[in-house]
Amino acid sequence: MRSESADAYPDLPTFRLDGRLAIVTGASAGIGRAFALAYSRAGAEVVLVSRSEGKLIEVRSEVEAFGGRAHVVCADLSKIDDIRLLPERVNEFIGGRNLSLVLVNNAGFGFTRAALQVTEEDWDRVLDLHAKGTFFCSQSIGRMMIERGYGKIINLSSTWSASTAVGKSVYGLAKAAVSYLTAALSTEWAPLGVRVNALAPTTTLSNNTKHTLDENPARAGALLNRIKLGRFAEPADLVGSALFLAGPASDFITGHTLFVDGGWHAFGE
């Protein structure tokens, strides 16, 4: 006997990404690498973007080792000229095929400095990549999605977009801009078929982050105390959310920043 719920929902949503081309910035290591590998294993073809060509080639080899297909684009996404070349390269990879596009704006870096010590160079370096880079990558690839009437953009925000600490003024501002931009672009592009969402992780243990925390145990302890689940995130902790937002299961979600933070922001300090 079929249940009422089975009749109402004959097809379970899928987390598969077959027929999709996923462009992942900052794909050479850490979160971006984890996303690219997961997307490929879920059926997507991936475009790996960062400044580190050698590391991208290593990630491409990992993708190909389990039967996936990956392309490498070496680009500095704080530079508008590099961003403007992306659509041309992506079109080359598509080659006339009918592929749905996914863009993950992950390229970025951590930054902690007391407000009185922040220089104009610091400001420009943080905002150029996190805010300007996210906007213009979204604009460049968003045009291609709009032409197709469908697409998924996933921006990387942060728990610092909605919380404060000494030294996080500029980084938090940049990530708050990413979350605002996510909502703003969703407002403009939802009627055109493009969904725009963001992930906001807490401290995530990439190799660079591990090194930074090891050098400052007191800061590591203070950060850990704010995470209700009692541990830092691993890149793998973000993969499920990234798969969800990239695939058809999330087609009715747009303009949302999803906090993947072990409870950091939900209950205060």
C-alpha positions in Angstrom: 0.0 0.0 0.0 1.3 3.4 -1.0 1.4 6.1 1.7 -0.2 9.5 1.3 3.3 11.1 1.5 4.6 8.8 -1.3 1.7 10.0 -3.5 2.4 13.6 -2.7 6.1 13.3 -3.3 6.7 10.6 -6.0 10.3 11.8 -6.7 12.8 12.4 -3.9 15.0 15.4 -4.5 18.4 14.5 -5.8 21.9 15.8 -4.7 23.4 14.6 -8.0 25.0 17.2 -10.2 25.0 15.5 -13.6 24.8 17.8 -16.6 26.3 20.7 -14.6 29.5 22.7 -15.0 30.7 24.0 -11.6 33.2 26.9 -11.6 35.0 26.9 -8.3 37.2 29.8 -7.4 40.0 29.3 -4.9 40.0 25.6 -5.8 43.6 24.9 -5.3 43.3 24.0 -1.5 41.1 24.0 1.5 37.3 24.5 1.1 37.5 25.2 -2.6 39.4 21.9 -3.3 36.9 20.0 -1.1 34.0 21.4 -3.0 35.5 20.7 -6.4 36.2 17.1 -5.5 32.7 16.6 -4.1 31.0 18.2 -7.1 33.0 16.0 -9.5 32.0 12.8 -7.5 28.4 14.0 -7.7 28.5 14.1 -11.5 29.5 17.6 -12.3 32.3 18.7 -14.6 34.5 21.3 -12.8 36.4 24.4 -13.6 39.2 25.0 -11.1 40.2 28.6 -10.7 43.0 30.2 -8.6 46.4 31.9 -8.9 48.3 28.7 -8.1 48.4 26.8 -11.4 50.6 24.0 -10.0 48.2 23.3 -7.2 45.3 23.4 -9.6 46.9 20.8 -11.7 47.3 18.6 -8.7 43.5 18.9 -7.9 42.7 18.2 -11.5 44.7 15.0 -11.2 42.7 14.0 -8.1 39.4 14.6 -10.0 40.6 12.6 -13.0 41.8 9.7 -10.7 38.2 8.8 -9.9 36.9 9.4 -13.4 35.9 13.0 -13.3 36.6 15.8 -15.7 38.3 19.1 -14.7 39.7 22.2 -16.3 42.3 24.6 -15.0 42.1 28.4 -15.1 44.9 30.4 -13.5 43.5 33.8 -12.6 43.8 36.5 -9.9 40.2 37.3 -9.0 41.1 40.6 -7.3 41.9 41.8 -10.9 39.0 42.8 -13.1 40.9 41.9 -16.3 41.3 38.3 -15.1 37.7 38.1 -14.2 36.5 39.3 -17.6 38.4 36.4 -19.3 36.4 33.8 -17.3 33.3 33.6 -19.6 35.4 33.1 -22.7 37.3 30.2 -21.0 34.1 28.7 -19.7 32.5 28.8 -23.1 35.5 27.0 -24.5 35.0 24.2 -22.0 31.2 24.0 -22.6 31.8 23.6 -26.4 28.2 24.0 -27.3 26.9 21.5 -24.9 23.7 22.1 -22.9 25.2 22.3 -19.4 23.7 24.1 -16.3 26.2 26.4 -14.7 27.2 26.6 -11.0 29.5 29.3 -9.7 31.2 29.1 -6.3 32.8 32.3 -5.2 35.2 30.8 -2.7 38.5 32.6 -3.4 39.6 34.5 -0.3 41.9 34.6 2.7 41.6 35.2 6.5 42.5 38.5 7.9 42.9 39.7 11.5 44.3 43.1 12.4 43.3 45.7 15.0 41.4 48.6 13.4 44.1 51.2 14.4 46.7 49.2 12.5 44.8 48.6 9.3 46.3 50.3 6.3 44.8 51.4 3.0 46.7 48.5 1.3 45.1 46.0 3.8 41.7 47.4 3.1 42.1 47.2 -0.7 43.5 43.7 -0.6 40.7 42.3 1.5 37.8 44.2 -0.2 39.2 43.7 -3.7 39.1 39.9 -3.5 36.2 39.2 -1.1 33.7 41.9 -2.2 34.8 43.2 -5.7 35.9 39.7 -6.8 32.6 38.1 -5.7 30.5 40.8 -7.4 32.3 40.8 -10.8 32.6 37.0 -11.0 28.9 36.8 -10.3 28.2 39.4 -12.9 30.4 37.7 -15.6 29.1 34.2 -15.1 25.6 35.4 -14.1 25.2 36.8 -17.6 25.8 33.3 -19.0 23.3 31.8 -16.5 20.7 34.4 -17.5 21.1 33.5 -21.2 20.3 29.9 -20.2 17.4 30.8 -17.9 19.0 28.9 -15.0 22.0 28.9 -12.7 23.3 28.6 -9.2 25.7 31.0 -7.5 27.1 30.1 -4.1 29.1 32.8 -2.3 31.4 32.2 0.7 30.4 34.5 3.6 31.5 33.9 7.2 30.3 33.9 10.8 32.2 37.2 11.0 29.6 38.7 8.7 27.2 38.7 11.7 29.6 38.8 14.8 32.5 40.9 16.0 35.8 40.5 17.7 39.0 42.5 18.1 40.8 42.5 14.7 37.9 41.5 12.6 36.5 44.8 11.5 37.7 44.8 7.9 37.3 41.1 7.3 33.8 41.1 8.9 32.8 44.1 6.7 33.9 42.3 3.6 31.9 39.1 4.5 28.9 41.2 5.5 29.1 42.7 2.0 29.1 39.2 0.5 25.9 38.3 2.5 24.2 41.5 1.5 25.3 41.0 -2.1 23.8 37.5 -2.1 20.4 38.9 -1.1 20.6 41.8 -3.5 21.6 39.7 -6.5 18.9 37.2 -5.7 16.3 40.0 -5.9 17.4 41.0 -9.4 18.1 37.5 -10.8 15.4 35.2 -9.3 12.9 36.2 -12.1 15.6 35.3 -14.6 16.2 31.8 -13.2 19.4 32.4 -11.3 19.5 31.3 -7.6 22.1 33.1 -5.4 22.9 31.8 -1.9 25.8 31.9 0.5 27.5 29.7 3.0 28.8 31.2 6.2 31.3 28.8 7.9 33.1 29.2 11.2 36.9 28.7 11.5 37.7 25.9 9.1 40.8 23.9 9.4 42.6 24.4 6.1 46.4 24.0 6.2 46.9 27.8 6.5 44.3 28.1 9.3 45.9 25.2 11.2 49.3 26.9 11.0 47.8 30.3 12.2 46.0 28.6 15.2 49.1 26.6 16.2 51.1 29.9 16.3 48.5 31.5 18.7 47.0 28.9 21.1 45.2 31.6 23.2 43.3 32.9 20.1 42.5 29.3 19.1 41.0 28.7 22.5 38.9 31.8 22.4 37.5 30.9 19.0 36.8 27.4 20.0 34.9 28.5 23.0 32.4 30.3 20.7 31.6 27.1 18.8 28.7 25.3 20.5 29.6 21.9 19.0 33.0 22.1 20.6 35.3 21.8 17.6 36.5 23.7 14.6 35.1 22.8 11.2 36.8 20.7 8.6 36.3 21.4 4.9 34.3 18.2 4.7 31.7 19.7 7.1 30.7 22.2 4.4 30.4 19.8 1.5 26.8 18.7 2.2 25.6 22.2 2.2 27.6 23.0 -0.9 26.1 20.0 -2.7 22.6 21.0 -1.7 22.9 24.6 -2.9 24.5 23.5 -6.2 21.8 21.0 -7.1 18.1 20.7 -7.9 17.1 20.0 -4.4 17.5 23.7 -3.5 15.8 25.1 -6.5 13.2 27.0 -4.4 15.9 28.7 -2.2 17.5 32.0 -3.1 18.9 35.0 -1.2 19.8 33.0 1.8 23.0 32.9 3.9 23.3 29.4 5.5 25.4 29.4 8.6 27.5 26.3 8.8 29.2 27.2 12.1 28.6 24.7 14.8 26.2 27.0 16.5 28.5 30.0 16.7 26.1 32.7 15.9 22.8 31.3 16.9 23.0 31.6 20.7 25.4 34.5 21.4 28.8 34.1 23.0 
